[in-house]
Amino acid sequence: MIVVIYDIVDDKRRRKMVKCLESYGIRVQKSAFECYVDENMYRKLLKKMERIIDEKEDLLRVYR
C-alpha cells in the first residue's frame, strides 16, 4: 500500500492527478489517496504523476 498526498495549484493539473489516482486507489481525503499496488504498478504510477506535476509550484508526497 502507498499513500499519495498532493497540493497542486492548477485546477487542470489537479483534475488530471485525481483521474490518474482514481484508477489506482481510493480517495481518503480531498488530496490524499490510498493505493494498493505491486512494484510494477508503483513505478508506472510514479512516472505518470511526475509528468502531471509542476515541481516549481506543486507538492507531491508518496509514502510506502
Buried (B, 14 or more C-beta within 10 A) or exposed (E): EBBBBBEBEBEEBBEBBBEBBEEBBEEEEEBBBBBEBEEEEBEEBBEBBEEBBEEEEBEBEBEE
